[in-house]
Amino acid sequence: MNRALCLPNNREWTAEEFSSLAPPRRDSLKRRLVCLDCGARAIFQSAGRRRRPVFRASHRKDCAVVAPAWGVFRFLQ
């Protein structure tokens, strides 16, 4: 997942933006991240040698973020 919502400040972050925060700030916010659609708790995974930073979550069954493409399209209308 490339985007997540941070509850304390109600701000939407991209994984790239979140990874550029200073470590103390990132650590204080990372426990309050949720999926933009279903509100499932999200975690931040920093970049590695061969991967970009991402957010991960255990999405609810009806979450549009993990639905087939047509489901996401319906969500955006």
PQR file with spaces between the fields and no chain letter, atoms N, CA, C, O and H, PARSE charges and radii, in Angstrom:
ATOM       1  N    MET     1       0.859   -1.157    0.000 -0.4000 1.5000
ATOM       2  CA   MET     1       0.000    0.000    0.000 -0.0000 2.0000
ATOM       3  C    MET     1       0.911    1.228    0.000  0.5500 1.7000
ATOM       4  O    MET     1       1.895    1.281    0.738 -0.5500 1.4000
ATOM       5  N    ASN     2       0.583    2.185   -0.812 -0.4000 1.5000
ATOM       6  CA   ASN     2       1.437    3.367   -0.922 -0.0000 2.0000
ATOM       7  C    ASN     2       0.994    4.513   -0.019  0.5500 1.7000
ATOM       8  O    ASN     2       1.783    5.418    0.254 -0.5500 1.4000
ATOM       9  H    ASN     2      -0.216    2.142   -1.412  0.4000 1.0000
ATOM      10  N    ARG     3      -0.251    4.494    0.448 -0.4000 1.5000
ATOM      11  CA   ARG     3      -0.761    5.587    1.274 -0.0000 2.0000
ATOM      12  C    ARG     3      -1.407    5.054    2.540  0.5500 1.7000
ATOM      13  O    ARG     3      -1.976    3.962    2.555 -0.5500 1.4000
ATOM      14  H    ARG     3      -0.892    3.759    0.226  0.4000 1.0000
ATOM      15  N    ALA     4      -1.309    5.839    3.597 -0.4000 1.5000
ATOM      16  CA   ALA     4      -1.952    5.498    4.870 -0.0000 2.0000
ATOM      17  C    ALA     4      -2.366    6.786    5.566  0.5500 1.7000
ATOM      18  O    ALA     4      -1.855    7.866    5.271 -0.5500 1.4000
ATOM      19  H    ALA     4      -0.847    6.726    3.586  0.4000 1.0000
ATOM      20  N    LEU     5      -3.293    6.647    6.487 -0.4000 1.5000
ATOM      21  CA   LEU     5      -3.780    7.783    7.258 -0.0000 2.0000
ATOM      22  C    LEU     5      -3.190    7.712    8.652  0.5500 1.7000
ATOM      23  O    LEU     5      -3.189    6.651    9.277 -0.5500 1.4000
ATOM      24  H    LEU     5      -3.708    5.769    6.727  0.4000 1.0000
ATOM      25  N    CYS     6      -2.690    8.829    9.139 -0.4000 1.5000
ATOM      26  CA   CYS     6      -2.154    8.922   10.488 -0.0000 2.0000
ATOM      27  C    CYS     6      -3.211    9.596   11.355  0.5500 1.7000
ATOM      28  O    CYS     6      -3.590   10.739   11.099 -0.5500 1.4000
ATOM      29  H    CYS     6      -2.691    9.690    8.631  0.4000 1.0000
ATOM      30  N    LEU     7      -3.688    8.892   12.381 -0.4000 1.5000
ATOM      31  CA   LEU     7      -4.815    9.376   13.176 -0.0000 2.0000
ATOM      32  C    LEU     7      -4.551   10.622   14.033  0.5500 1.7000
ATOM      33  O    LEU     7      -5.425   11.487   14.087 -0.5500 1.4000
ATOM      34  H    LEU     7      -3.380    7.963   12.589  0.4000 1.0000
ATOM      35  N    PRO     8      -3.411   10.765   14.698 -0.5600 1.5000
ATOM      36  CA   PRO     8      -3.250   11.945   15.562  0.2800 2.0000
ATOM      37  C    PRO     8      -3.418   13.272   14.836  0.5500 1.7000
ATOM      38  O    PRO     8      -4.011   14.208   15.372 -0.5500 1.4000
ATOM      39  N    ASN     9      -2.900   13.353   13.625 -0.4000 1.5000
ATOM      40  CA   ASN     9      -2.995   14.625   12.895 -0.0000 2.0000
ATOM      41  C    ASN     9      -3.930   14.536   11.691  0.5500 1.7000
ATOM      42  O    ASN     9      -4.065   15.500   10.936 -0.5500 1.4000
ATOM      43  H    ASN     9      -2.419   12.593   13.188  0.4000 1.0000
ATOM      44  N    ASN    10      -4.582   13.372   11.508 -0.4000 1.5000
ATOM      45  CA   ASN    10      -5.528   13.149   10.412 -0.0000 2.0000
ATOM      46  C    ASN    10      -4.906   13.494    9.060  0.5500 1.7000
ATOM      47  O    ASN    10      -5.552   14.080    8.192 -0.5500 1.4000
ATOM      48  H    ASN    10      -4.473   12.590   12.121  0.4000 1.0000
ATOM      49  N    ARG    11      -3.642   13.118    8.905 -0.4000 1.5000
ATOM      50  CA   ARG    11      -2.915   13.422    7.672 -0.0000 2.0000
ATOM      51  C    ARG    11      -2.699   12.149    6.867  0.5500 1.7000
ATOM      52  O    ARG    11      -2.379   11.092    7.411 -0.5500 1.4000
ATOM      53  H    ARG    11      -3.117   12.642    9.610  0.4000 1.0000
ATOM      54  N    GLU    12      -2.880   12.276    5.565 -0.4000 1.5000
ATOM      55  CA   GLU    12      -2.607   11.176    4.653 -0.0000 2.0000
ATOM      56  C    GLU    12      -1.144   11.261    4.224  0.5500 1.7000
ATOM      57  O    GLU    12      -0.679   12.308    3.773 -0.5500 1.4000
ATOM      58  H    GLU    12      -3.140   13.134    5.123  0.4000 1.0000
ATOM      59  N    TRP    13      -0.422   10.144    4.370 -0.4000 1.5000
ATOM      60  CA   TRP    13       0.997   10.097    4.024 -0.0000 2.0000
ATOM      61  C    TRP    13       1.226    9.119    2.888  0.5500 1.7000
ATOM      62  O    TRP    13       0.561    8.085    2.814 -0.5500 1.4000
ATOM      63  H    TRP    13      -0.799    9.294    4.737  0.4000 1.0000
ATOM      64  N    THR    14       2.156    9.435    2.004 -0.4000 1.5000
ATOM      65  CA   THR    14       2.664    8.416    1.088 -0.0000 2.0000
ATOM      66  C    THR    14       3.820    7.730    1.813  0.5500 1.7000
ATOM      67  O    THR    14       4.406    8.297    2.735 -0.5500 1.4000
ATOM      68  H    THR    14       2.696   10.274    2.064  0.4000 1.0000
ATOM      69  N    ALA    15       4.138    6.532    1.401 -0.4000 1.5000
ATOM      70  CA   ALA    15       5.240    5.809    2.037 -0.0000 2.0000
ATOM      71  C    ALA    15       6.560    6.560    1.863  0.5500 1.7000
ATOM      72  O    ALA    15       7.393    6.571    2.769 -0.5500 1.4000
ATOM      73  H    ALA    15       3.662    6.071    0.652  0.4000 1.0000
ATOM      74  N    GLU    16       6.749    7.185    0.706 -0.4000 1.5000
ATOM      75  CA   GLU    16       7.969    7.959    0.458 -0.0000 2.0000
ATOM      76  C    GLU    16       8.078    9.149    1.407  0.5500 1.7000
ATOM      77  O    GLU    16       9.144    9.403    1.967 -0.5500 1.4000
ATOM      78  H    GLU    16       6.071    7.176   -0.030  0.4000 1.0000
ATOM      79  N    GLU    17       6.974    9.880    1.588 -0.4000 1.5000
ATOM      80  CA   GLU    17       6.979   11.030    2.502 -0.0000 2.0000
ATOM      81  C    GLU    17       7.262   10.577    3.931  0.5500 1.7000
ATOM      82  O    GLU    17       8.055   11.186    4.648 -0.5500 1.4000
ATOM      83  H    GLU    17       6.108    9.673    1.133  0.4000 1.0000
ATOM      84  N    PHE    18       6.592    9.489    4.328 -0.4000 1.5000
ATOM      85  CA   PHE    18       6.745    8.998    5.693 -0.0000 2.0000
ATOM      86  C    PHE    18       8.180    8.544    5.958  0.5500 1.7000
ATOM      87  O    PHE    18       8.711    8.750    7.049 -0.5500 1.4000
ATOM      88  H    PHE    18       5.948    8.994    3.745  0.4000 1.0000
ATOM      89  N    SER    19       8.798    7.930    4.960 -0.4000 1.5000
ATOM      90  CA   SER    19      10.176    7.455    5.135 -0.0000 2.0000
ATOM      91  C    SER    19      11.170    8.599    5.268  0.5500 1.7000
ATOM      92  O    SER    19      12.252    8.419    5.827 -0.5500 1.4000
ATOM      93  H    SER    19       8.366    7.762    4.074  0.4000 1.0000
ATOM      94  N    SER    20      10.809    9.784    4.754 -0.4000 1.5000
ATOM      95  CA   SER    20      11.734   10.918    4.823 -0.0000 2.0000
ATOM      96  C    SER    20      11.657   11.665    6.152  0.5500 1.7000
ATOM      97  O    SER    20      12.456   12.570    6.389 -0.5500 1.4000
ATOM      98  H    SER    20       9.930    9.930    4.300  0.4000 1.0000
ATOM      99  N    LEU    21      10.718   11.308    7.018 -0.4000 1.5000
ATOM     100  CA   LEU    21      10.640   11.952    8.335 -0.0000 2.0000
ATOM     101  C    LEU    21      11.852   11.582    9.192  0.5500 1.7000
ATOM     102  O    LEU    21      12.455   10.525    9.008 -0.5500 1.4000
ATOM     103  H    LEU    21      10.068   10.573    6.825  0.4000 1.0000
ATOM     104  N    ALA    22      12.189   12.442   10.102 -0.4000 1.5000
ATOM     105  CA   ALA    22      13.263   12.134   11.053 -0.0000 2.0000
ATOM     106  C    ALA    22      12.833   10.917   11.886  0.5500 1.7000
ATOM     107  O    ALA    22      11.660   10.806   12.244 -0.5500 1.4000
ATOM     108  H    ALA    22      11.699   13.301   10.251  0.4000 1.0000
ATOM     109  N    PRO    23      13.753   10.016   12.194 -0.5600 1.5000
ATOM     110  CA   PRO    23      13.394    8.796   12.927  0.2800 2.0000
ATOM     111  C    PRO    23      12.571    9.012   14.204  0.5500 1.7000
ATOM     112  O    PRO    23      11.620    8.262   14.426 -0.5500 1.4000
ATOM     113  N    PRO    24      12.886    9.991   15.045 -0.5600 1.5000
ATOM     114  CA   PRO    24      12.042   10.167   16.242  0.2800 2.0000
ATOM     115  C    PRO    24      10.587   10.524   15.896  0.5500 1.7000
ATOM     116  O    PRO    24       9.653   10.034   16.530 -0.5500 1.4000
ATOM     117  N    ARG    25      10.410   11.371   14.897 -0.4000 1.5000
ATOM     118  CA   ARG    25       9.050   11.755   14.477 -0.0000 2.0000
ATOM     119  C    ARG    25       8.320   10.555   13.880  0.5500 1.7000
ATOM     120  O    ARG    25       7.157   10.310   14.203 -0.5500 1.4000
ATOM     121  H    ARG    25      11.169   11.769   14.381  0.4000 1.0000
ATOM     122  N    ARG    26       8.993    9.815   13.019 -0.4000 1.5000
ATOM     123  CA   ARG    26       8.411    8.626   12.390 -0.0000 2.0000
ATOM     124  C    ARG    26       8.011    7.606   13.451  0.5500 1.7000
ATOM     125  O    ARG    26       6.931    7.021   13.372 -0.5500 1.4000
ATOM     126  H    ARG    26       9.937   10.014   12.757  0.4000 1.0000
ATOM     127  N    ASP    27       8.866    7.391   14.432 -0.4000 1.5000
ATOM     128  CA   ASP    27       8.575    6.428   15.495 -0.0000 2.0000
ATOM     129  C    ASP    27       7.354    6.836   16.315  0.5500 1.7000
ATOM     130  O    ASP    27       6.587    5.983   16.762 -0.5500 1.4000
ATOM     131  H    ASP    27       9.744    7.866   14.496  0.4000 1.0000
ATOM     132  N    SER    28       7.177    8.133   16.507 -0.4000 1.5000
ATOM     133  CA   SER    28       6.035    8.590   17.308 -0.0000 2.0000
ATOM     134  C    SER    28       4.715    8.447   16.552  0.5500 1.7000
ATOM     135  O    SER    28       3.656    8.348   17.172 -0.5500 1.4000
ATOM     136  H    SER    28       7.800    8.826   16.144  0.4000 1.0000
ATOM     137  N    LEU    29       4.767    8.436   15.222 -0.4000 1.5000
ATOM     138  CA   LEU    29       3.548    8.349   14.423 -0.0000 2.0000
ATOM     139  C    LEU    29       3.227    6.955   13.916  0.5500 1.7000
ATOM     140  O    LEU    29       2.068    6.675   13.611 -0.5500 1.4000
ATOM     141  H    LEU    29       5.626    8.516   14.718  0.4000 1.0000
ATOM     142  N    LYS    30       4.202    6.081   13.816 -0.4000 1.5000
ATOM     143  CA   LYS    30       3.990    4.815   13.116 -0.0000 2.0000
ATOM     144  C    LYS    30       2.992    3.872   13.787  0.5500 1.7000
ATOM     145  O    LYS    30       2.467    2.977   13.124 -0.5500 1.4000
ATOM     146  H    LYS    30       5.144    6.309   14.063  0.4000 1.0000
ATOM     147  N    ARG    31       2.722    4.040   15.046 -0.4000 1.5000
ATOM     148  CA   ARG    31       1.744    3.176   15.716 -0.0000 2.0000
ATOM     149  C    ARG    31       0.307    3.652   15.540  0.5500 1.7000
ATOM     150  O    ARG    31      -0.626    3.005   16.015 -0.5500 1.4000
ATOM     151  H    ARG    31       3.149    4.767   15.585  0.4000 1.0000
ATOM     152  N    ARG    32       0.128    4.776   14.862 -0.4000 1.5000
ATOM     153  CA   ARG    32      -1.205    5.350   14.675 -0.0000 2.0000
ATOM     154  C    ARG    32      -1.621    5.396   13.208  0.5500 1.7000
ATOM     155  O    ARG    32      -2.441    6.231   12.827 -0.5500 1.4000
ATOM     156  H    ARG    32       0.886    5.302   14.477  0.4000 1.0000
ATOM     157  N    LEU    33      -1.069    4.511   12.381 -0.4000 1.5000
ATOM     158  CA   LEU    33      -1.388    4.474   10.960 -0.0000 2.0000
ATOM     159  C    LEU    33      -2.530    3.503   10.692  0.5500 1.7000
ATOM     160  O    LEU    33      -2.606    2.435   11.301 -0.5500 1.4000
ATOM     161  H    LEU    33      -0.403    3.832   12.691  0.4000 1.0000
ATOM     162  N    VAL    34      -3.422    3.884    9.772 -0.4000 1.5000
ATOM     163  CA   VAL    34      -4.538    3.017    9.388 -0.0000 2.0000
ATOM     164  C    VAL    34      -4.745    3.079    7.877  0.5500 1.7000
ATOM     165  O    VAL    34      -4.302    4.016    7.213 -0.5500 1.4000
ATOM     166  H    VAL    34      -3.360    4.751    9.278  0.4000 1.0000
ATOM     167  N    CYS    35      -5.422    2.071    7.352 -0.4000 1.5000
ATOM     168  CA   CYS    35      -5.803    2.029    5.940 -0.0000 2.0000
ATOM     169  C    CYS    35      -6.800    3.161    5.662  0.5500 1.7000
ATOM     170  O    CYS    35      -7.669    3.448    6.486 -0.5500 1.4000
ATOM     171  H    CYS    35      -5.783    1.310    7.891  0.4000 1.0000
ATOM     172  N    LEU    36      -6.667    3.787    4.513 -0.4000 1.5000
ATOM     173  CA   LEU    36      -7.553    4.889    4.144 -0.0000 2.0000
ATOM     174  C    LEU    36      -9.003    4.462    3.972  0.5500 1.7000
ATOM     175  O    LEU    36      -9.910    5.256    4.221 -0.5500 1.4000
ATOM     176  H    LEU    36      -5.961    3.553    3.844  0.4000 1.0000
ATOM     177  N    ASP    37      -9.239    3.230    3.555 -0.4000 1.5000
ATOM     178  CA   ASP    37     -10.610    2.790    3.302 -0.0000 2.0000
ATOM     179  C    ASP    37     -11.238    2.075    4.496  0.5500 1.7000
ATOM     180  O    ASP    37     -12.278    2.502    4.998 -0.5500 1.4000
ATOM     181  H    ASP    37      -8.503    2.585    3.353  0.4000 1.0000
ATOM     182  N    CYS    38     -10.616    0.993    4.949 -0.4000 1.5000
ATOM     183  CA   CYS    38     -11.266    0.152    5.960 -0.0000 2.0000
ATOM     184  C    CYS    38     -10.867    0.485    7.399  0.5500 1.7000
ATOM     185  O    CYS    38     -11.488   -0.008    8.340 -0.5500 1.4000
ATOM     186  H    CYS    38      -9.771    0.646    4.541  0.4000 1.0000
ATOM     187  N    GLY    39      -9.841    1.311    7.576 -0.4000 1.5000
ATOM     188  CA   GLY    39      -9.427    1.689    8.918 -0.0000 2.0000
ATOM     189  C    GLY    39      -8.614    0.638    9.656  0.5500 1.7000
ATOM     190  O    GLY    39      -8.360    0.771   10.854 -0.5500 1.4000
ATOM     191  H    GLY    39      -9.336    1.712    6.812  0.4000 1.0000
ATOM     192  N    ALA    40      -8.202   -0.415    8.938 -0.4000 1.5000
ATOM     193  CA   ALA    40      -7.384   -1.453    9.573 -0.0000 2.0000
ATOM     194  C    ALA    40      -6.032   -0.871    9.970  0.5500 1.7000
ATOM     195  O    ALA    40      -5.497    0.002    9.286 -0.5500 1.4000
ATOM     196  H    ALA    40      -8.408   -0.522    7.965  0.4000 1.0000
ATOM     197  N    ARG    41      -5.489   -1.359   11.071 -0.4000 1.5000
ATOM     198  CA   ARG    41      -4.184   -0.886   11.538 -0.0000 2.0000
ATOM     199  C    ARG    41      -3.128   -1.165   10.463  0.5500 1.7000
ATOM     200  O    ARG    41      -3.072   -2.260    9.903 -0.5500 1.4000
ATOM     201  H    ARG    41      -5.924   -2.068   11.627  0.4000 1.0000
ATOM     202  N    ALA    42      -2.309   -0.176   10.190 -0.4000 1.5000
ATOM     203  CA   ALA    42      -1.264   -0.302    9.176 -0.0000 2.0000
ATOM     204  C    ALA    42       0.103   -0.188    9.835  0.5500 1.7000
ATOM     205  O    ALA    42       0.255    0.426   10.892 -0.5500 1.4000
ATOM     206  H    ALA    42      -2.354    0.713   10.645  0.4000 1.0000
ATOM     207  N    ILE    43       1.086   -0.789    9.193 -0.4000 1.5000
ATOM     208  CA   ILE    43       2.466   -0.673    9.658 -0.0000 2.0000
ATOM     209  C    ILE    43       3.313   -0.109    8.514  0.5500 1.7000
ATOM     210  O    ILE    43       2.968   -0.239    7.340 -0.5500 1.4000
ATOM     211  H    ILE    43       0.962   -1.288    8.335  0.4000 1.0000
ATOM     212  N    PHE    44       4.403    0.506    8.880 -0.4000 1.5000
ATOM     213  CA   PHE    44       5.322    1.061    7.898 -0.0000 2.0000
ATOM     214  C    PHE    44       6.512    0.127    7.752  0.5500 1.7000
ATOM     215  O    PHE    44       7.098   -0.309    8.743 -0.5500 1.4000
ATOM     216  H    PHE    44       4.683    0.612    9.834  0.4000 1.0000
ATOM     217  N    GLN    45       6.864   -0.176    6.514 -0.4000 1.5000
ATOM     218  CA   GLN    45       8.047   -0.980    6.239 -0.0000 2.0000
ATOM     219  C    GLN    45       9.012   -0.112    5.453  0.5500 1.7000
ATOM     220  O    GLN    45       8.718    0.305    4.332 -0.5500 1.4000
ATOM     221  H    GLN    45       6.388    0.178    5.709  0.4000 1.0000
ATOM     222  N    SER    46      10.162    0.156    6.044 -0.4000 1.5000
ATOM     223  CA   SER    46      11.128    1.043    5.399 -0.0000 2.0000
ATOM     224  C    SER    46      11.758    0.376    4.179  0.5500 1.7000
ATOM     225  O    SER    46      11.652   -0.835    3.985 -0.5500 1.4000
ATOM     226  H    SER    46      10.401   -0.182    6.954  0.4000 1.0000
ATOM     227  N    ALA    47      12.409    1.189    3.372 -0.4000 1.5000
ATOM     228  CA   ALA    47      13.040    0.706    2.143 -0.0000 2.0000
ATOM     229  C    ALA    47      14.185   -0.238    2.460  0.5500 1.7000
ATOM     230  O    ALA    47      14.854   -0.129    3.488 -0.5500 1.4000
ATOM     231  H    ALA    47      12.496    2.173    3.529  0.4000 1.0000
ATOM     232  N    GLY    48      14.381   -1.151    1.556 -0.4000 1.5000
ATOM     233  CA   GLY    48      15.503   -2.080    1.660 -0.0000 2.0000
ATOM     234  C    GLY    48      16.381   -1.948    0.428  0.5500 1.7000
ATOM     235  O    GLY    48      16.228   -1.014   -0.360 -0.5500 1.4000
ATOM     236  H    GLY    48      13.838   -1.240    0.721  0.4000 1.0000
ATOM     237  N    ARG    49      17.281   -2.871    0.272 -0.4000 1.5000
ATOM     238  CA   ARG    49      18.178   -2.794   -0.884 -0.0000 2.0000
ATOM     239  C    ARG    49      17.420   -2.885   -2.202  0.5500 1.7000
ATOM     240  O    ARG    49      17.774   -2.214   -3.171 -0.5500 1.4000
ATOM     241  H    ARG    49      17.405   -3.629    0.912  0.4000 1.0000
ATOM     242  N    ARG    50      16.387   -3.707   -2.243 -0.4000 1.5000
ATOM     243  CA   ARG    50      15.661   -3.904   -3.503 -0.0000 2.0000
ATOM     244  C    ARG    50      14.180   -3.559   -3.412  0.5500 1.7000
ATOM     245  O    ARG    50      13.402   -3.955   -4.280 -0.5500 1.4000
ATOM     246  H    ARG    50      16.099   -4.252   -1.456  0.4000 1.0000
ATOM     247  N    ARG    51      13.791   -2.851   -2.409 -0.4000 1.5000
ATOM     248  CA   ARG    51      12.371   -2.506   -2.298 -0.0000 2.0000
ATOM     249  C    ARG    51      12.190   -1.072   -1.826  0.5500 1.7000
ATOM     250  O    ARG    51      13.033   -0.506   -1.130 -0.5500 1.4000
ATOM     251  H    ARG    51      14.423   -2.529   -1.703  0.4000 1.0000
ATOM     252  N    ARG    52      11.085   -0.519   -2.222 -0.4000 1.5000
ATOM     253  CA   ARG    52      10.713    0.840   -1.826 -0.0000 2.0000
ATOM     254  C    ARG    52       9.971    0.774   -0.500  0.5500 1.7000
ATOM     255  O    ARG    52       9.494   -0.296   -0.123 -0.5500 1.4000
ATOM     256  H    ARG    52      10.400   -0.978   -2.788  0.4000 1.0000
ATOM     257  N    PRO    53       9.861    1.886    0.216 -0.5600 1.5000
ATOM     258  CA   PRO    53       9.087    1.878    1.462  0.2800 2.0000
ATOM     259  C    PRO    53       7.596    1.672    1.152  0.5500 1.7000
ATOM     260  O    PRO    53       7.093    2.149    0.134 -0.5500 1.4000
ATOM     261  N    VAL    54       6.905    0.962    2.036 -0.4000 1.5000
ATOM     262  CA   VAL    54       5.481    0.684    1.854 -0.0000 2.0000
ATOM     263  C    VAL    54       4.777    0.650    3.202  0.5500 1.7000
ATOM     264  O    VAL    54       5.405    0.550    4.256 -0.5500 1.4000
ATOM     265  H    VAL    54       7.314    0.574    2.863  0.4000 1.0000
ATOM     266  N    PHE    55       3.462    0.736    3.135 -0.4000 1.5000
ATOM     267  CA   PHE    55       2.618    0.473    4.291 -0.0000 2.0000
ATOM     268  C    PHE    55       1.981   -0.888    4.073  0.5500 1.7000
ATOM     269  O    PHE    55       1.690   -1.265    2.938 -0.5500 1.4000
ATOM     270  H    PHE    55       2.951    0.817    2.279  0.4000 1.0000
ATOM     271  N    ARG    56       1.764   -1.623    5.148 -0.4000 1.5000
ATOM     272  CA   ARG    56       1.094   -2.920    5.076 -0.0000 2.0000
ATOM     273  C    ARG    56      -0.035   -2.927    6.095  0.5500 1.7000
ATOM     274  O    ARG    56       0.042   -2.276    7.137 -0.5500 1.4000
ATOM     275  H    ARG    56       2.001   -1.317    6.070  0.4000 1.0000
ATOM     276  N    ALA    57      -1.089   -3.677    5.773 -0.4000 1.5000
ATOM     277  CA   ALA    57      -2.229   -3.767    6.690 -0.0000 2.0000
ATOM     278  C    ALA    57      -2.941   -5.097    6.494  0.5500 1.7000
ATOM     279  O    ALA    57      -2.858   -5.699    5.424 -0.5500 1.4000
ATOM     280  H    ALA    57      -1.152   -4.206    4.926  0.4000 1.0000
ATOM     281  N    SER    58      -3.630   -5.545    7.509 -0.4000 1.5000
ATOM     282  CA   SER    58      -4.533   -6.694    7.413 -0.0000 2.0000
ATOM     283  C    SER    58      -5.922   -6.112    7.148  0.5500 1.7000
ATOM     284  O    SER    58      -6.691   -5.840    8.070 -0.5500 1.4000
ATOM     285  H    SER    58      -3.698   -5.056    8.379  0.4000 1.0000
ATOM     286  N    HIS    59      -6.214   -5.934    5.878 -0.4000 1.5000
ATOM     287  CA   HIS    59      -7.439   -5.260    5.470 -0.0000 2.0000
ATOM     288  C    HIS    59      -8.677   -6.095    5.778  0.5500 1.7000
ATOM     289  O    HIS    59      -8.626   -7.324    5.832 -0.5500 1.4000
ATOM     290  H    HIS    59      -5.589   -6.155    5.128  0.4000 1.0000
ATOM     291  N    ARG    60      -9.776   -5.400    5.975 -0.4000 1.5000
ATOM     292  CA   ARG    60     -11.064   -6.074    6.142 -0.0000 2.0000
ATOM     293  C    ARG    60     -11.507   -6.633    4.797  0.5500 1.7000
ATOM     294  O    ARG    60     -11.057   -6.180    3.745 -0.5500 1.4000
ATOM     295  H    ARG    60      -9.817   -4.402    5.931  0.4000 1.0000
ATOM     296  N    LYS    61     -12.372   -7.598    4.843 -0.4000 1.5000
ATOM     297  CA   LYS    61     -12.792   -8.308    3.642 -0.0000 2.0000
ATOM     298  C    LYS    61     -13.384   -7.388    2.571  0.5500 1.7000
ATOM     299  O    LYS    61     -13.192   -7.634    1.380 -0.5500 1.4000
ATOM     300  H    LYS    61     -12.737   -7.966    5.698  0.4000 1.0000
ATOM     301  N    ASP    62     -14.086   -6.356    2.966 -0.4000 1.5000
ATOM     302  CA   ASP    62     -14.747   -5.472    2.005 -0.0000 2.0000
ATOM     303  C    ASP    62     -13.937   -4.212    1.673  0.5500 1.7000
ATOM     304  O    ASP    62     -14.487   -3.252    1.132 -0.5500 1.4000
ATOM     305  H    ASP    62     -14.242   -6.156    3.933  0.4000 1.0000
ATOM     306  N    CYS    63     -12.669   -4.207    1.984 -0.4000 1.5000
ATOM     307  CA   CYS    63     -11.822   -3.029    1.756 -0.0000 2.0000
ATOM     308  C    CYS    63     -11.597   -2.802    0.258  0.5500 1.7000
ATOM     309  O    CYS    63     -11.202   -3.720   -0.462 -0.5500 1.4000
ATOM     310  H    CYS    63     -12.222   -4.986    2.423  0.4000 1.0000
ATOM     311  N    ALA    64     -11.849   -1.587   -0.201 -0.4000 1.5000
ATOM     312  CA   ALA    64     -11.680   -1.245   -1.615 -0.0000 2.0000
ATOM     313  C    ALA    64     -10.212   -1.209   -2.030  0.5500 1.7000
ATOM     314  O    ALA    64      -9.907   -1.348   -3.214 -0.5500 1.4000
ATOM     315  H    ALA    64     -12.170   -0.842    0.384  0.4000 1.0000
ATOM     316  N    VAL    65      -9.308   -1.028   -1.089 -0.4000 1.5000
ATOM     317  CA   VAL    65      -7.885   -0.973   -1.425 -0.0000 2.0000
ATOM     318  C    VAL    65      -7.390   -2.306   -1.978  0.5500 1.7000
ATOM     319  O    VAL    65      -6.508   -2.329   -2.837 -0.5500 1.4000
ATOM     320  H    VAL    65      -9.555   -0.915   -0.127  0.4000 1.0000
ATOM     321  N    VAL    66      -7.942   -3.405   -1.501 -0.4000 1.5000
ATOM     322  CA   VAL    66      -7.506   -4.723   -1.955 -0.0000 2.0000
ATOM     323  C    VAL    66      -8.531   -5.401   -2.857  0.5500 1.7000
ATOM     324  O    VAL    66      -8.351   -6.557   -3.241 -0.5500 1.4000
ATOM     325  H    VAL    66      -8.658   -3.386   -0.803  0.4000 1.0000
ATOM     326  N    ALA    67      -9.595   -4.698   -3.196 -0.4000 1.5000
ATOM     327  CA   ALA    67     -10.626   -5.241   -4.078 -0.0000 2.0000
ATOM     328  C    ALA    67     -10.108   -5.284   -5.513  0.5500 1.7000
ATOM     329  O    ALA    67      -9.145   -4.592   -5.848 -0.5500 1.4000
ATOM     330  H    ALA    67      -9.742   -3.759   -2.884  0.4000 1.0000
ATOM     331  N    PRO    68     -10.749   -6.102   -6.370 -0.5600 1.5000
ATOM     332  CA   PRO    68     -10.379   -6.077   -7.789  0.2800 2.0000
ATOM     333  C    PRO    68     -10.524   -4.671   -8.354  0.5500 1.7000
ATOM     334  O    PRO    68     -11.226   -3.834   -7.786 -0.5500 1.4000
ATOM     335  N    ALA    69      -9.869   -4.420   -9.456 -0.4000 1.5000
ATOM     336  CA   ALA    69      -9.831   -3.072  -10.037 -0.0000 2.0000
ATOM     337  C    ALA    69     -11.216   -2.465  -10.222  0.5500 1.7000
ATOM     338  O    ALA    69     -11.401   -1.279   -9.945 -0.5500 1.4000
ATOM     339  H    ALA    69      -9.298   -5.100   -9.917  0.4000 1.0000
ATOM     340  N    TRP    70     -12.179   -3.231  -10.674 -0.4000 1.5000
ATOM     341  CA   TRP    70     -13.518   -2.668  -10.856 -0.0000 2.0000
ATOM     342  C    TRP    70     -14.131   -2.232   -9.528  0.5500 1.7000
ATOM     343  O    TRP    70     -14.918   -1.286   -9.497 -0.5500 1.4000
ATOM     344  H    TRP    70     -12.029   -4.193  -10.899  0.4000 1.0000
ATOM     345  N    GLY    71     -13.787   -2.901   -8.441 -0.4000 1.5000
ATOM     346  CA   GLY    71     -14.290   -2.515   -7.133 -0.0000 2.0000
ATOM     347  C    GLY    71     -13.714   -1.188   -6.682  0.5500 1.7000
ATOM     348  O    GLY    71     -14.415   -0.378   -6.076 -0.5500 1.4000
ATOM     349  H    GLY    71     -13.148   -3.670   -8.466  0.4000 1.0000
ATOM     350  N    VAL    72     -12.454   -0.961   -6.968 -0.4000 1.5000
ATOM     351  CA   VAL    72     -11.820    0.307   -6.632 -0.0000 2.0000
ATOM     352  C    VAL    72     -12.435    1.422   -7.456  0.5500 1.7000
ATOM     353  O    VAL    72     -12.651    2.523   -6.949 -0.5500 1.4000
ATOM     354  H    VAL    72     -11.884   -1.619   -7.460  0.4000 1.0000
ATOM     355  N    PHE    73     -12.720    1.149   -8.719 -0.4000 1.5000
ATOM     356  CA   PHE    73     -13.335    2.157   -9.566 -0.0000 2.0000
ATOM     357  C    PHE    73     -14.689    2.573   -8.984  0.5500 1.7000
ATOM     358  O    PHE    73     -15.000    3.763   -8.939 -0.5500 1.4000
ATOM     359  H    PHE    73     -12.545    0.254   -9.131  0.4000 1.0000
ATOM     360  N    ARG    74     -15.488    1.612   -8.543 -0.4000 1.5000
ATOM     361  CA   ARG    74     -16.778    1.933   -7.944 -0.0000 2.0000
ATOM     362  C    ARG    74     -16.585    2.762   -6.683  0.5500 1.7000
ATOM     363  O    ARG    74     -17.367    3.677   -6.425 -0.5500 1.4000
ATOM     364  H    ARG    74     -15.235    0.645   -8.580  0.4000 1.0000
ATOM     365  N    PHE    75     -15.563    2.463   -5.897 -0.4000 1.5000
ATOM     366  CA   PHE    75     -15.288    3.188   -4.663 -0.0000 2.0000
ATOM     367  C    PHE    75     -14.971    4.660   -4.958  0.5500 1.7000
ATOM     368  O    PHE    75     -15.355    5.541   -4.188 -0.5500 1.4000
ATOM     369  H    PHE    75     -14.927    1.720   -6.106  0.4000 1.0000
ATOM     370  N    LEU    76     -14.285    4.926   -6.048 -0.4000 1.5000
ATOM     371  CA   LEU    76     -13.861    6.276   -6.372 -0.0000 2.0000
ATOM     372  C    LEU    76     -14.968    7.133   -6.983  0.5500 1.7000
ATOM     373  O    LEU    76     -14.830    8.355   -7.036 -0.5500 1.4000
ATOM     374  H    LEU    76     -13.973    4.211   -6.674  0.4000 1.0000
ATOM     375  N    GLN    77     -16.043    6.536   -7.436 -0.4000 1.5000
ATOM     376  CA   GLN    77     -17.120    7.311   -8.062 -0.0000 2.0000
ATOM     377  C    GLN    77     -17.904    8.093   -7.059  0.5500 1.7000
ATOM     378  O    GLN    77     -18.845    8.798   -7.424 -0.5500 1.4000
ATOM     379  H    GLN    77     -16.155    5.543   -7.393  0.4000 1.0000
